[in-house]
Amino acid sequence: MNSSNSLLGILLHAVGGISASTCYLPSTKTKGWSWNTFWLAQSLFAWLVVPLIIALLTVPNFFEIIVQAPSKPFWMAFFLGAVYGFGGMSFGKAINHIGYSLTYTLAIGISAVVGTIMPLFVFGGLNDFFAKPGGNIVLLGMVLSIVGVSICGWAGFKKEKDLQSKTANKAGFNMMLGLVLTIVAGVLSGVFNLSLEYGQPIADLAAENGAGQFEGNAKLVVSTFGCFVTNVIWYVVAGVKQKTISEFLIDDTQNRSNSVLVKNWFLSLLTGAMWCLQFFFYGLGHVKMGEYQFASWVLHMSMLIFFSYIVGLIMKEWKNVTKKTYILLVLGLLVLVLSFCVTSYGSY
């Protein structure tokens, strides 16, 4: 049986947040590939290859567990993972239209709320969770997380306004379409947590087979496989229609030499591995949160937003914004740090 340690759980969520907030950076280094081609390649690693390898390495008797898994939890986890697949696609497209920071803030902020509240309503026990010792403090921490995310989102909007002359001329920039895609991505990303919750009986089977703290890796494969199926069908069809599927082939006239393609595939592997590792650490952190596991999703998403903005600062994305916008960003980050501290205190 796994002993809970909420402080360690929060630290593990932080590691997952770092991995998630940087996972799409490698896409900026690919050459000769459209976004569709890159997304299809990273989908193979993020939602099929890497989760499967991790499960095989950490979960004893993995395939036997999948065969023995109860039918309803298995197919619900798969189906909701497939629904989340549309959220992942919307997220990727939104980055092209409104940029990295704003997409992360809005989509993940919505996901934090939806992904936390939805399982509590579906599976019940909303009042019981907050009736536990420290429950109200954890609730305060969750509210502060949402406030911090909102402030960061406001700063993101002001950033786009400050840099409007540059972003408006950027290829593919479309604020309205980007916002619609971001809202869709946020809601459907929250569904992924519901997928993981439905898959808990699979994780329980893994625990019975000696998986220990790695039990979550068994259910993760089922959820991500649903996501993979959605993405591979969509982007293969899109690739054929838009004639981008040939970008996987060597063509020196289109800047796709053998070495370029090898590099592109490596960057896709890196992106997929980093995306998957966020939920590897999410699973470890979730187990360690003990009776406060319900706070895992909002905590994890807040960590993701926090570190995505830190990455943005390091990459000098905020270099030319006004002083007021910069102060607003710092305030949002400080509120997020406070929310982490309050949640840690309430759940310890």
Secondary structure as GFF3:
##gff-version 3
##sequence-region A 1 348
A	DSSP	alpha_helix	6	22	.	.	.	ID=ss1
A	DSSP	three_ten_helix	25	29	.	.	.	ID=ss2
A	DSSP	alpha_helix	35	44	.	.	.	ID=ss3
A	DSSP	pi_helix	45	49	.	.	.	ID=ss4
A	DSSP	alpha_helix	50	58	.	.	.	ID=ss5
A	DSSP	alpha_helix	62	68	.	.	.	ID=ss6
A	DSSP	alpha_helix	71	98	.	.	.	ID=ss7
A	DSSP	alpha_helix	100	123	.	.	.	ID=ss8
A	DSSP	alpha_helix	126	131	.	.	.	ID=ss9
A	DSSP	alpha_helix	135	162	.	.	.	ID=ss10
A	DSSP	alpha_helix	164	167	.	.	.	ID=ss11
A	DSSP	alpha_helix	175	198	.	.	.	ID=ss12
A	DSSP	alpha_helix	200	208	.	.	.	ID=ss13
A	DSSP	three_ten_helix	212	214	.	.	.	ID=ss14
A	DSSP	alpha_helix	216	241	.	.	.	ID=ss15
A	DSSP	three_ten_helix	245	248	.	.	.	ID=ss16
A	DSSP	three_ten_helix	252	254	.	.	.	ID=ss17
A	DSSP	alpha_helix	258	288	.	.	.	ID=ss18
A	DSSP	three_ten_helix	290	295	.	.	.	ID=ss19
A	DSSP	alpha_helix	296	314	.	.	.	ID=ss20
A	DSSP	alpha_helix	323	347	.	.	.	ID=ss21
###
